[in-house]
Amino acid sequence: MERLLNKKEVAQAFGVSVKAVDKWVCSRQIPFIRVSGKCVRFRPGVIQDYLTKRTVKAEVRNSFKTKQSPQQ
């Protein structure tokens, strides 16, 4: 059985406060396991997948436009 993460560990993974993780849990924006009452835990693999899916990939744009020579 894998070790589950607590709110503090998830907050560190996201680089946010524990309060932010609490808000995400309350609004069900992040996948979690309710152990009891207010106690929640997170599966590391699910959190990693969540982070991967929320990663915005940079677009590669060509800033150089090729200059066409005038046709004669």
PyMOL commands that set and color helices and strands:
alter all, ss='L'
color gray80, all
select helices_A, chain A and resi 7-14+18-26+44-53
alter helices_A, ss='H'
color red, helices_A
select strands_A, chain A and resi 33-36+39-41
alter strands_A, ss='S'
color yellow, strands_A
deselect
rebuild
show_as cartoon
